[in-house]
Structures are given as structure tokens and as C-alpha cells.
Amino acid sequence: QATSDGLNINVKEFMDTWIIQRNFPVVTVVQNMYNSSILHLTQERFLKFPETKHQDTSQSPFHYRWTIPLTLASSNHTIFNQTSGHHVYWMDTKEQSKTLHVSIPLPNCADPNGWVLVNLHQYGYYRVNYQVSNWLALSQQLKRNHSVIPVINRAQIIDDAWKLSYSNYTTIHVALATLEYLHNELEYLPWHTARTEINSIATKLESTPLDAPFKNFKNVLNTHIIEKRGTNINTYCNKIYNYKNCLFSGNESYHKTFTLNSDQHEIFIKELNKKITTAFDDKRYIYADGMRTLPHVIKMTSFTEYTKHYTHSVNENMRTLNFINGFDR
């Protein structure tokens, strides 16, 4: 690719920085306050727990610096296909910091809605951190019109913000702001990314005063997508099945599309006795709702009955998976 683009890049030297040394970098991007066409960049080794850095005695011949390809877009230049040739800027192993004069139009620093986004389509294997104002402007863009930013970069924004907040590069306020648009998100990848963080926070908040408010927050995010996508996807591909798994796992929003527990118990028992046939994908949530509210003794009895009825089923593996997913809730 470098040859075809007419670039003088030694591929071995470039790859050595990624192969020989451990971990990967985080690139911090700050816009110049006095000249909006200038970006100040720094690179450093990304560690999940930066406080343990002094305990790591491993050495790198490159001093934990990388040769990093940088591609970017902005609120004034929402073109995301400029990812090769002269559209790529570079940091190399000699540059822990770099002042970058960019050719694309950048927003004025005083514009609260102006943003810069680095690592288009996440082609580069690094995290990107921004000043707080840029993070919040990205979150506001997602809320105004998330389709301006490609799907993979929407997932990147969520993932980078959360991982960097855990490592104290940015704040939890910044991370939470990236989730506020999700009630309008219909794509799998951003939801898959967000689900991990949402469930992690939910676990930490269990049995605290913030447990109920956070569950309400989750439900607000999930209600629209559940109503939009529905619950029966037996004609869709595995990707959509996984997508729905992301939505429903650990959440309670499916109560808005199903009748409540008493009706669910009736369906659940009829399912066990094979008196009705329910669409495949609905079964998982019926099992979950039925099992989740049963006393432990009845759960064990139901599980025994279930295995008795379904042992010889052609779809035994998938049925068992659906049932146990409900059993574990």
C-alpha cells in the first residue's frame, strides 16, 4: 500500500514497533487554542492500570513509542473515506509529541459543537483521547445525528471513552455522555460495545441507592430499540441474534414488549409441557422471565422437567442454551 501510494515507508521498521514491544499506544489529541488548524498530539503506552507502571521492569528498544498512522475527520469535514496516501499523517518512534498542521478544515476552538475525530474506521490499533470539550462535542453530535459518524467509529468513541475513564485519562462523566444517544442507535456494534460497560456499571451499583436510577437509565436507552426491532428474529442471521442478546442480557426492558410475570409463567409452563409452539427467539425471553421469578426449589424441578421433555429434541443444544440463559438470571 505504501508503494502504491508513493510513500517512502520501511514496512519492517514500521511493524517492528508493533511486534517487538508490548501493549499499544494511546494518542492524546488537543486542538490549538489560537490556531484551529493545528493539533497537538502525544503518544504513550496504554495501560489499564497506569499506577502499576513503575512495577513493570520490561524494556522496549523503542521506549514504548510507535509508528502510528493518523487519519482524521471533523465537524467541518465529515468525510470518512480519506484513509490512505496523503490523507494519512504519521507519528514515529522519535516523536513522543507532535504538532500537526492539518489540511482539512477544523472547527473553531470556541465552537461548543465543534469536534475532531482521529483513527477513521479504526484502521489503526490504538486508543484516542481528547480534551473534555471535544469528547462532549462528539457525544452531542451522536445525539443530534449519529449517522454523520460511521458505525465503527461510533463504537470506537464509546469504547475509548470508557476504557480511558477506567484508566483515569478522562472522566466517567465523559464516558456516560457517550451512551446518551443509544436510544436512537439501531446498529449492532455500538450496542455490543456499550453493553459491556453498562452491565459492568450495573453490577457495581447493585444494592446501592443508585441501583434503581441506573436501571431506569438502561430501560430508557433500550425501550426504543426493542420496540423498533421487535423480539422475534427467527428469519434473521446470527449477527442479529447476537445483537438481540446484547440488548436483552441483564436488562429488564423486554417487559415493555411482553406481558408481565403472571402471563409469562403460564406461557413458560405450557412451553415445558409442549402445549404451545412459540417463535424460537421469543422463547429465550419467556424462559428468562419465567425462571427469574421462580423460587429456587421450583427452578430445580422445572429444570428437571425441561431436560426430560427436551432430551430427544432435534434442536436440543439451542433449546438448552435458551433455557439455561433464563435459569441463570
WOCOR-V406570 format. One record per residue. RES is the residue in one small letter. SS is DSSP state (h for helix, s for strand, l for the rest). Layout:
res->{RES RES}
ss->{SS SS}
This chain:
res->{q a t s d g l n i n v k e f m d t w i i q r n f p v v t v v q n m y n s s i l h l t q e r f l k f p e t k h q d t s q s p f h y r w t i p l t l a s s n h t i f n q t s g h h v y w m d t k e q s k t l h v s i p l p n c a d p n g w v l v n l h q y g y y r v n y q v s n w l a l s q q l k r n h s v i p v i n r a q i i d d a w k l s y s n y t t i h v a l a t l e y l h n e l e y l p w h t a r t e i n s i a t k l e s t p l d a p f k n f k n v l n t h i i e k r g t n i n t y c n k i y n y k n c l f s g n e s y h k t f t l n s d q h e i f i k e l n k k i t t a f d d k r y i y a d g m r t l p h v i k m t s f t e y t k h y t h s v n e n m r t l n f i n g f d r}
ss->{l l l l l l l l l l h h h h h h h h h l l l l l s s s s s s s l l l l l l s s s s s s s s l l l l h h h h h h l l l l l l l l l l l l s s s l s s s l l s l l l l l l l h h h l s s s l l l l l s s s s s l l l l l l l l l l l l l l s s s l h h h l l l l s s s s l h h h h h h h h h h h h h h h h h l l h h h h h h h h h h h h h h h h l l l l l h h h h h h l l l l h h h l l l h h h h h h h h h h h h h h h h h h l l l l l h h h h h h h h h h h h h h h h h h h l l l l l l l l h h h h h h h h h h h l l l l h h h h l l l l h h h h h h h h h h h h l l l l l l l h h h h h h h h h h h h h l l l h h h h h h h h h h h h h h h l l l l l h h h h h h h h h h h h l l}
